[in-house]
Amino acid sequence: MKRVTGIGGIFIKARDPVALRAWYRDHLGIDVQAWGGTSFQWQTPERPEPNGSTVWSVFDAAAEPDYFAPSQAGFMVNYRVADLDALLPQLRAEGCAVDPKTESSEFGKFGWVMDPEGNRVELWEPPVL
């Protein structure tokens, strides 16, 4: 079974999100949008038109203090997966600490697992367009 197919997003927790967004904009040239991040568009050789994206976003640690919990890390990586409903039970069977909560929305399906270092990992199955 194919598991991770790419990186869907990188999320950074910040004590001062306005200043951190400005730093990334001013020093690394990231086109930070009003919603607090940007979307990098990409394509594959099989589909040369842009058909995918990786989101980069800075979270306000005070406004969303528990989004990365129980991880103490200041970041979280979101990995694109092919079949979240098949992957989560397989991870549980392998002894991984899988969050029992999942979410489905117009943005796709989301699930979470903790890596051995205590980092929360977000798993995302994009919606079928």
C-alpha positions as CSV (number, residue, x, y, z in Angstrom):
1,M,0.0,0.0,0.0
2,K,1.3,3.4,-0.9
3,R,1.5,5.6,2.2
4,V,2.9,9.1,2.0
5,T,2.7,10.7,-1.4
6,G,4.2,14.1,-0.6
7,I,4.2,17.0,1.8
8,G,0.9,18.8,2.1
9,G,2.0,21.5,4.5
10,I,4.4,22.8,7.1
11,F,2.9,24.6,10.1
12,I,4.9,26.7,12.5
13,K,3.7,27.8,16.0
14,A,4.7,31.4,16.9
15,R,4.5,33.5,20.0
16,D,4.5,36.6,17.7
17,P,3.0,35.3,14.4
18,V,2.9,38.8,12.8
19,A,6.7,39.3,13.3
20,L,7.5,35.7,12.3
21,R,5.4,36.0,9.1
22,A,7.2,39.3,8.3
23,W,10.6,37.7,8.8
24,Y,9.8,34.9,6.4
25,R,8.4,37.4,3.9
26,D,11.2,39.9,4.2
27,H,14.2,37.5,4.4
28,L,13.1,34.4,2.5
29,G,10.7,36.0,0.0
30,I,7.7,33.9,1.0
31,D,4.5,35.5,-0.3
32,V,2.6,35.4,3.0
33,Q,-1.2,36.0,2.4
34,A,-3.7,37.6,4.8
35,W,-4.7,34.2,6.1
36,G,-1.2,33.7,7.6
37,G,0.6,31.5,5.0
38,T,1.1,30.7,1.4
39,S,0.5,27.8,-1.0
40,F,3.4,26.6,-3.2
41,Q,2.1,25.2,-6.4
42,W,3.8,22.3,-8.1
43,Q,3.3,19.7,-10.8
44,T,4.5,16.2,-11.7
45,P,6.0,14.8,-15.0
46,E,2.7,12.8,-15.4
47,R,0.6,16.0,-15.0
48,P,2.6,19.0,-16.2
49,E,-0.1,21.5,-15.3
50,P,0.0,22.6,-11.6
51,N,-2.1,20.0,-9.8
52,G,-0.7,20.1,-6.3
53,S,0.3,22.4,-3.6
54,T,2.2,22.5,-0.3
55,V,0.8,24.9,2.3
56,W,3.2,26.9,4.6
57,S,1.6,28.6,7.5
58,V,2.4,30.4,10.8
59,F,-0.1,29.6,13.7
60,D,-0.8,32.0,16.5
61,A,0.3,29.9,19.6
62,A,-2.0,31.9,21.9
63,A,-5.1,31.6,19.6
64,E,-4.6,27.8,18.9
65,P,-2.6,26.5,21.8
66,D,-3.7,22.8,21.5
67,Y,-3.5,22.3,17.7
68,F,-0.1,20.6,17.9
69,A,-0.9,18.8,21.3
70,P,0.3,16.6,22.8
71,S,3.5,17.5,20.9
72,Q,5.7,20.2,22.5
73,A,7.3,21.0,19.1
74,G,6.9,24.4,17.5
75,F,6.1,22.9,14.1
76,M,4.0,20.2,12.5
77,V,4.4,18.6,9.1
78,N,1.4,17.6,7.1
79,Y,2.0,14.6,4.8
80,R,-0.3,13.8,1.8
81,V,-1.5,10.2,1.9
82,A,-3.3,8.1,-0.7
83,D,-5.8,6.4,1.5
84,L,-6.2,7.7,5.1
85,D,-8.9,5.1,6.0
86,A,-6.6,2.2,5.2
87,L,-3.5,3.8,6.6
88,L,-4.7,4.6,10.2
89,P,-5.6,1.1,11.2
90,Q,-2.4,-0.2,9.7
91,L,-0.4,2.3,11.8
92,R,-2.3,1.2,14.9
93,A,-1.5,-2.4,14.2
94,E,2.2,-1.5,13.9
95,G,2.1,0.0,17.4
96,C,2.0,3.7,16.4
97,A,0.3,6.3,18.7
98,V,-2.6,7.2,16.4
99,D,-5.0,9.9,17.5
100,P,-8.5,8.4,17.6
101,K,-9.9,11.7,16.2
102,T,-10.2,12.3,12.5
103,E,-11.7,15.1,10.5
104,S,-13.4,15.3,7.1
105,S,-14.2,18.6,5.3
106,E,-14.2,20.1,1.9
107,F,-10.4,20.3,2.3
108,G,-10.1,16.5,2.6
109,K,-9.6,13.9,5.3
110,F,-7.2,14.4,8.3
111,G,-5.7,12.1,10.8
112,W,-2.8,12.4,13.3
113,V,0.0,10.2,14.7
114,M,2.8,10.9,17.0
115,D,6.4,10.0,16.0
116,P,8.8,8.3,18.4
117,E,10.3,11.7,19.3
118,G,6.9,13.1,20.4
119,N,6.2,15.2,17.3
120,R,2.6,15.3,16.1
121,V,2.3,14.4,12.4
122,E,-0.7,15.3,10.4
123,L,-1.9,12.9,7.6
124,W,-4.0,14.4,4.9
125,E,-5.9,12.7,2.1
126,P,-6.8,15.5,-0.4
127,P,-10.4,15.7,-1.6
128,V,-11.3,14.2,-5.0
129,L,-11.7,17.1,-7.4
